[in-house]
Amino acid sequence: MKPFIAPLFEALVNHTRTKPVGFHVPGHHGGQALKQPSWNDQLNDDVVDYFYKIMQLDLTEISSTDDLHHPVASIKEAQQLAAKTFGSEETYFLVGGSTSGNMALLLAACDPDDIVIVQRNVHKSIINGLKLAGAKAVFLSPQIEPLSGLATIPSVQQVEEALIQYPDAKAVFLTNPNYYGISVKLKSYVETVHRYNKPIFIDEAHGAHYGLEPAFPLSAMSEGADGVVQSAHKTLPTLTMGALLHIQGNRISRELLRQSLAMIQSSSPSFPILASIDISRAMIDALGTDLFKQSLESAAFFRQWLHRHSSVIREMKIDGNSESDLRSDPLRLVLYDSSGKRTGYELLKHMEQHGCFAEMADPKYIVLVVGIQTSLEEIKRLQEAVEALESNATTNKNSDGLMADDKEGCALPAASIITCHESRLISEPVSFARSRFKNKSSERIQLKDAVHHISAEMVIPYPPGIAILYPGERITAELIEHIQQLAEMGAKFQGAADGMMNTIAVYPE
């Protein structure tokens, strides 16, 4: 085993051990605010037990701790060690989650009215980054994985067509893996985008562990992406909001990126969060693949058990043969009711009643993340929850292959989603300049009368949960027809005030 070296964490501990007298923020004074004897009767013991030690490490920018926005000591060393571990040229610690990294990349890469090529099913932080930058987005519709019916990323051909159609685009921004742990090999995407001398950014929020163990998919950084954002707190032993931004190559200005990060992130960052990122990296370096051994074994044990014992609850499958570019995250368990009698939301509620809390649910699936050191005892709790479902399950199968949802009335075949998205593979540029819609009031009109109008609301059909219309995007006759078809087939819509999509909010011309 390699030595455990965490310079940022060690700097905080060393400072605390000197028993300093601090005349600086934060106001809890190194936790001393919780230690006043005269207040013991007023304070809950749990408050002191849980928070005192954290507060001892919750410092500010002083000579012994370093400055996140101008690191010269322990933070600088910690970031350099992280760059080596994750295979980047430069790594930045983030205390605002992947959100801050996504926004900073966009602010550094483009000016107002610049075009960025973006896949349509992106995290809202990318949309907000476009708004802050005042940029335009050319949206690419994702591919639909045929077995699961879930969206992945646009095809390489779509990306290249968009680069040809919009040669002034400043960057390509894709999301990989998706929330369900489905990822695509990125090497061909990187090579294509670089052939046009553009940077490619990857929102890899759910893949901070990628590339750290042979069982995991490759990381976007190892496949040549210029900028990669990872939520360390999602799959590594890092406190919530701890994230990483990795950079390589010369297609993005490091100075502009540092300026953007300083604007997006707090000038008083959380040192416990920063230290937890450093600790995670140190654990990776010291333990290597052993860090993930138990979690992989626990996930595999549950899969084997589910295959042998469950007749109703199944795991999502994808078309990921040896020659496919698709990969699944072995630490994500995506389950569904094969009888079609329970939605993902109902499965989530059932699991919670049995003490198992999942990451998320949708109309069909429930997503569970197997964390670091998830034990077989915890897996047994999950098995018991599934067994309770099995005991009440009926064996009636939904034979038509639909995404059944009896309570919501949603019975939408994946093929219809593919048809809808194929009609809008590449959008026209959509402006996110705030001035364009500032002080503009919207009006609600009949959807059938909305041709050529500019949408004032987002339209997200479920399934599969991909925005097919963003505020600022022009409404076409073809899109109206598709929305009407989806509504007739039972799709539910989010983002729009009228869930039945008889009407839509538009900006007046």
Phi, psi and omega in degrees: 000136179284158179294150178271112183235113180227084189299324181290312177301317181296325178296321179292316180295316180298321178297316182295324182293340178283356182051057184287157170260113186260127173246058184207169175290160007278166189290344180284352171060052180066025181089355182296337178297338179267356189250014180285118184304324183290348181257002186304320183289337182272337185263138174293133180303325180298327179300313180292314183299318186275327191255338187300311182294324177296316182295333177297330180262359182272085186254183177238185182284097174235177188300332183268358185243334181087173185234120182303324186271352173210067187287134178227353185229245189295323179293318178301314180296318181297319179291324178295319177296322178295320178301319179294319182294317185266000173078031179252169173278328180209137180234137178245135174279140181239135177250006177245027181069184176298336178308313183292324178292317179299316180295317182297320178301316181292319179295326181282333188269336188218156176254171177307137179075359173290154181259136172237133178272119190229139173288150189292324183268071180253163174292150183298339179296329178289320176297317179294326176295322176296322179294315180297322180280345184068029186269176176247146178245135166257112186272135175249129179286142182284163170280155178251121177292125193293324184283319183271337186076013184262152181277140175250245177233166178298162178284161176301322180297319177299315181300315181293320178299321179293321178294325177289318182289328182232075184294343180272001180304140183272337183192165171244132183235115181239161178244123182200119007278174174274182185298336184268004177083016177268127180231162180237143174299134190256353187304316181293328177293313181299314180298321180294311182295319180292333177297335177261011177057042176243153173279149174241126180252141180236123170277097181254040186306321184268010183232036180298336180271354184299140178081357183265356180206140183304333180286344183270155172298164177293151176279154179296327179295319180292339179266004169102009179297150182280321180220130183227130179249130180231135173273094180301328183289344182283319187229359177243164182284064184238146177295151179305137183089354176281124183215174185227142173237117181253139182228142170211157180084181184244020183272359175222139181286120179294324181295316177296324180294317178297320177296319180295317178298322179294329178284322186279322185267158181296146173283353176235072184291156180282117178289326173300321177294313179302315181296326181291328174296315179299319179296318179300314179297319179296322177295320178298314181293320185282320187262337182061221183292343178299335180301328185253001186301310184292320180295321177294318179294320180295317179296317179295320179300316181294318180299316180296317178297315182298318180298323184277328193249342187258131175257345184243311182279123183236161174265141177303138176243149175235164179277072186244064178286180186298335182260359182281153175276354183273141176223151175250145177284118181293348179264011175243127175254111181251109188247157177206163178269108185291344177283344181078012183271341182233137174280169174299324180296321179290323175297319179300313181298318179297314181300318181295325177295338178255019174079011179250118184253121185268170180288314182193170176216158175224187183301339180243316192253158167238135185248124178242134179256123177275112187275173177304128177065026171300126188268163175294333176296319177291323176297324178299322177299320178293320178299318180297322178295319179293319179299323178295324176294315182300321184294336180256001187280149169264158183261009179291124182264147172271101191276355184267003176074018182271158173279088189284145178204084189303319185285329181266350180072022184261113178225078191243114179292145182300331181301326180291327177294317179300315179300316181299316184282330179295335181285345183225054184297321180228120181276167167284161181302133179248120183279133175248018177297124183297328181294336183297325184244007181296132179064014176265125178268148180263165175226153181256128181230169176295137181303321183296341180259010190265009181302132178075356175284163177261124183294142176250007178213163180271141178240115184234102177282141174241128352286165006256010178085031179248131178294121176261357177207128178251152172305133183097351181269142182283138181268125180254162178297322180296318180294318178302316180299318180293318178299316179296320178296316180297319179296319179294329181277354175106007179295145173257150186239135174247162181089323180268142181294325179265098183296341178271350177062035170282332179231167179210147177275133180226158173272138178295144179292000000 
